[in-house]
Amino acid sequence: MHDITDRNNVTEALKLAKEKAEASDRLKTEFLNNISHEVRTPLNGILGFAEIISMPDLSEEEKKDSVAMLFESSNRLLNTITNYMDISLIASGSLTVTKKDCVPSGILRRIYNNFETACRNKHLDIILEIPGHHENFVMNSDPEICQKIISHFIDNAIKFTEKGSIRFGFNLISGDIEFFVKDTGIGINMDSYNSIFDRFFKDSQHPYKVTEGSGLGLSISRGMSDAIGGKIRLDSTPGAGSSFYLTIPAKTDKETHSPDVPVKDKKDVGKGSLILVAEDDETNFYYLNALLTRETGAKILHAANGREAIDLFKANRDINLILMDIKMPEIDGFEATRQIKLIDKNVYIIAITAYAMSGDEERIMSAGCDGYLSKPINRKSLLEKVAEFIKI
């Protein structure tokens, strides 16, 4: 008789390692196939409609339609890239959680503004429900992560709702805050309740199959919910709609006021005023220069790196506002911001950067910047952020 326990344990460990490697290989293959499709498809729309717009003798209606499709494809590509960044942070355990006092009603209103146009284009009613007596309720959590989770819920609701409405809001339940998103869409089969939170899962059991999207939204939502100590649940009836809920600990007893935010003294900007744009990419500078010149009437100074930004500010101490790219040659935006703030701590600096992952805003703001915008930047977001610091 021989004791073969160790040998059996090794055999079992090898079997588990083999299964894990095979699963990892399948996930990698699925990832590559998915990213190839979800990048090439909108990129084809961007290049195709850009070529159509450049054609001569194009009617105004054709131009309008082409521009609309160009924006739609661009937004789809941006969402795909953002989703892959988020899922990689969750999978690697690198997701940064920054909890702070924030107002749920403010988060939901930003989400409403982001999705209002998409709902209107599909002839869907989007309804925001905020309890009147909790309008100024303050919770302690990560507002960026909460916004992303709820946005994924609404994005799915729009995809799977052909008519009717999407309602979202929050309630306070036993000391916790519960966000909800309810739609009148096609619903979810009971068999898919658990699977829909898997990576790359797309429910193909519905009357029509939605192929757009990476199938990562709900997987990202669950990973982010776990990171902030929340829970996700859903109720759904096929053919009658779905309801998604995010419940997180409120951990605050503040009911009557919003977090204290210092009021900024806006500077008057007009013809002859100076705005410094520190940006090493010529295309990005051309875009910012065109928008700011048109909307503010100010003179735009250009620095191609952090060192030039510091020198230009020293030579022009009447600069009203600085737009600072973070990744630049010679001296980066972090160091340039620190040195400029040592010269004049009251000058307003807005970081404009391609760093757009969770936690990046907190890191950039702690470096001394007064505002933050992630690339790609559209006209509306740029002007709203600039208007926080100067009168335009």
N, C-alpha and C positions, 0 to 999 in steps of 0.2 A: 504494500500500500504506500502511496506517495501523496504528499500534500501539494496539490496543484492550484491552490488559491491565488498565489502571486501570478502564475502563468495565465489564469483565467482573468484576473484583473487587468493584466497587460493587454490581453486579447480584446477585452471590452473597451479599454481606453483607446486602442487602435481603431476599433470599429466606430466609436464616437467621433474620433478625430477625422476619420474618412468621411463620415456623414456630414460633419461640419464643413470640411473642405469642399465637398460636392455642393452643399447648399450655398457656400460662398461663391463658388464658380458660377452657379446658376444665377445668383443675384448680380454678379458682375456682368454676365452676358445680357441679362435683362436690362441692366442699367445702361449698357452701351447701346443696345438696340433702341431703348427708350429715348436716350439723349440725342441720338442721331436723328430720330424722327421729329422730336420736339424742338430741335434747333433748326434743322433744315427746312421744315415746313414753313414757319413764320419768316425765315430768312428768304425763302423763295418769294413770299409775298412782298417783302421789303424791296428786294432787287427788282422784281417784276413790275410793281407799281411805280417805283422810282423811274424805271425806263419808260413806262407809259406816260408819266407826267412830262417827261422831256420831249415827247413827240410834238411836232408842229401841228397847228390847226386842230387842237383838242378843244372840244366845247367846254363851257364852264361847268356844266353838269357832270361831264366825264372827269374833269379835273377834281371836282368836289368829291365824287365817289372814289377816285383813286387815292386822294389824300386821306379820306376816311379809312380805307383799307390799309394804307401805309401805317397809319397810327395804330390800327387794331393789331396788325402783325408785329409791330414794334413792341407794343405792350405785352403781347403774348410771349415774345422772346424774353423780355425783361422778367416777366413772372416766372418763366421756366428757369432762368439762371438763378433768380432769388431762391426758388424752391430747392434747387440742387445745393446751393450754399447752406441753406437752413438744415436740410436733411443730413448733410455731411457733418455739421456741427453737433447735431443730436446724436448721430451714430458714433462719433468719436468722443462724446462726453465733453465737448468744448463749448457748449452753449453757455453764454454769460447771462446771468440773471441779475438785474439791477432793480431792486425793490425801492420804491419811494412813494410818498403821498401823492395821489393823483385822483382826478375826478372822473368817475365812470361816464357821466353824461357828456363830458368833453371828448372822451375817447369815441363814444358812439356817434357824436355829431361829425367828427372827422371821417368816420367810416361811411356815414350817410352821404357826405359830400363826395366821397370817392366812388360810390356806386350809383348815385342818382342818375347819371347819364346812361349807364349801362341798362338800368331797369327801364328808363324811359324809351330807349331804343327797342326794347323787347315788349313794350306796352304793358309793363308790370307796375303795379303800385308798390312803392317801398314806404313802409310806415315805421317811424321811430317812436317807441313807447318808453317814456321815462316817468316814473312815479313823481308826481308834482311835489310831494313832501320830501323827496330825496334828490332834488335837482342839484344841490350842492354837497351831496354826500361825498366824503373823502375815504378812499380805501388805500391800503398799503400793499402794493404789488408792482410788477413790472408792466408799465402801460404799453410799451412797444410789443411785448409778447402777447398781452391780452388783445391788442388790436389785430395782430397777425392771426390769432386763432379765430376770432369772430369774423375776420375778413375771409378766411378760408371757408367758413360755414356759409357766408352770404354768396361767395363766388360759386360754390356748389349749388346753392339754391337757385341762382340765376340760370345756370346750365340746365338744370332739370325741371324748370318751371316754364311752361309754355303760355299759361294765362293765369290771371288772378293776382296774387299779392305776396310780398315778403315782409313779414313783421319781425322787428328785433328790438331788444331793450334789456332791462334788468329788473330784478326784484331782490329784496333782502329777505332771507329765510334763515331763521335760527342763528343769527350772527354771521352767516355766510352771504356772499353776493352771488347771485345766479344770473348769468347772461343767457339770453335765448335768441334763437333764430328760427322762425316758423315760416314755411312756404306752403303753397297750394299745388305743388308739383306732382310728379308721377310716383313718388314714394319709393320705399326700399323694401325688398323682399326680406322676410324674416331670416332666410338662409344666409343672407349677406351681412347681417348685423355685425358680426365679428370681422369678416373678411375686408370690409370697406376701410378698416384702419390699417391694413397691410400696405406695404410699399408697392407702388405701381399697380394697385388693384383698380380695375374698372368694371363696374357691374354691367354685364352684357345680357342680363335676363329681362331687361325692360323692353317695351314695345319698340323703342328706337334706341340705337346704341350711340352714346356720346363718345367720340374718339378724341376730341380735343382735350389737352391737358396731360400732365405727366403721371397722374394717379398718385401724387404725393401729398396733396393738401391735407387730408384727414390724418395721415400718418404723422405729418409735421405737427398738426394740431395736438394729437395725443402726446407726442414727445415733449412739446412745449408746455402742455398742461401739467405733465408729471414734474417738469422742472420748477414750476412755480407752486407746486403743492395743490394743484386743482384736480377736478374730475370731470370727465365728459360722459354724457349719456344721451340717448336718442330715443324718440318715439316716432314711429312711422306706420302708415297704412298705405299699401300699394294703391295708387290711383287717387289718393286723398291728401298727399303731402307728407312732409317730414318736419320734425322739430328737433333741433340740436341744442343742448344745454352745456354751459361751462360753469361749474361751481368752484369758487375759490374762497379761502378764508379772508374775511374782510380785515381782521386784526386792527381795527380802529374804532373809536367811539365818537369820531368827529362827524357831526351831522349838520352843522350850521354854517360852515365856512370852507372856502377853497384854500389850497396851499398858498402861503404868502409868496407872491411873485413881485419882485421889485419893478416899479414902473420906470420904464426907460424914457429919458428925455430925448425926444426925436429931434434930429438936426434938420434945419432947412436946407434943401438942396435944389438948386436951379441952374440956369445957364451960367457957366463959369466955375461952378463948384467942382470938386475933385473926388473921384472914386478910383481907388487903386484895385486892379485885378491882377493877382499873382497866379499865373497859369502857364505851364510850360507847353501845353498842347495848343497849336495855332488854331485848329478848328474850334475847340471849346472857347478860346478867347474871342474869336470872331463872332460866335453866337452871343456870348455875354455882352460884348461891346455893342453889338447891334441892338439888343434889347434894352440895355441900360441907357444908351444914348437916346433912343426913341422915347423911353418912358420917363426919364428923369431930366433930360437936357443937360446933364453934367458932362464934364470932360473926363474921359477915361484914360488913366495911366496904366501901362502894361509892364509887368515884371515877369520875366521868363523863368526866374528861380527865386529861392528864398533870400539870397544875398542881395539881388536887385531890389526885392521888395523892401528890405530894411534900408537900403541906400536911398530909395525913392521916398520913403517916409521921412527920413532924416532931412532930405532936401525940400520936402513939401509938407510941413507940419500942419497945414490947413486941410489935409485930406479928411473928408467927411465919413468915409466908409471904406473898409477893405474886404474884398472877397479873396479868401486865401485857399489855394489848392494845398492839400496835405502832402502828397507825394511829388516832390520836385527835386531837380538836381542841385548839387552844391550844398545848399541848406534847405532842409525840408520845412513844411508848413508848421510843424510843431515848434521847432526852434525859432523860426522867423516870428511866430506869434509871441513867444516868450520875450524875445529881444525887443520887439515893437512895444509890447505892454510895459517893459521896463522904462522905455522912453516916455510913453504916454498911456497910462492905464485906462484912460477914459475913451480912447478911440475904439470904435466898434469894429469887430472882426467876425465875419461869417465864414465858417469853413465850408468849402465846396470840394467834395471828395468822392472818389469811387469806392472808398471804404464804406460798406453798407451792411455789414453783418451785425448781429445782435451784440451790444456792448460797445460798438465803435463810437456811437454818439456820446456816451458817457466819458470815454477816454479822451475824445476830442474836446469836449467842453471843459474837462478838468485841466486841459493844457492852457486854458485862458481864452478860448474863443467864446463869443457871445451868442452865436447861432450856428446852426448846422444844416446843410443840405447835401443829400446824396445824389450822385449822378446815376442816370441821366436826369437833367433838370428841365422841367417844362416852364413855360412863361408864367403860368398861374402861381406855382409854388415859389418861384424866384421872386416875383413881385410881392407876394404876401410876406415872405421872410424879410425882404429889403424894407418893406413898409413898417416893420416893427422898430426900425432904427432911424429911418429918415422919412421926411414928408415928401411924398411923390404924388 
